[in-house]
């Protein structure tokens, strides 16, 4: 298990660290658990949501 974050003291107290658990097996992901996906930035959505011309 590895703890990962730069400038640890400042962000660790704010909960901005992560733990990487390296192993041969992984437990199954619970149903409905949020997952990361590819992020595609669309400037048009930003403009629409913030009334930017």
N, C-alpha and C positions, 0 to 999 in steps of 0.2 A: 504494500500500500504506500502510495507517495502523496505527500501534500504539495500542492503546486500553487504558487502565486509569487509575483515579484513584490518588492517593498512590503513584506509580510506584515509588519507591525501595524501600519496604518489601516490596511484593508481587512486584515484578519479580525480585528475587533468589530468591524462592520459586517461581517459575514460574507466577504467577497473572495473567499478561497474555494478551492475544490480539492477533492481527494480522488486520485486515480487508483483503482483497485485492479491490479494486473494479476490475472490468473488464467487457468486453463478452462474453467467453466464459468458460465454466467447464469444467474437466475432468470426466469422468464419475466418479461415486463408485464406489470399488472394492466388489466383492461382499463382503458381510458387515461392511461398515464401520458402526460404531454411529452412529445418528442420533437427534436430539432429537425427541421427540413431545410431544403435549399432556400436561400433568401434571394429574391430578385427585386432590386430597387426599381420602382417606377415613379419617376419624377411627376408624372401627371397626377397620380394619386395624392402625392404630397401637396401639390398645388390646389387640387380640389378640396382637400380637407382643411387647408389653411387659408383659403381665399386669396391665393397668390396668382397674379397674372403673368 
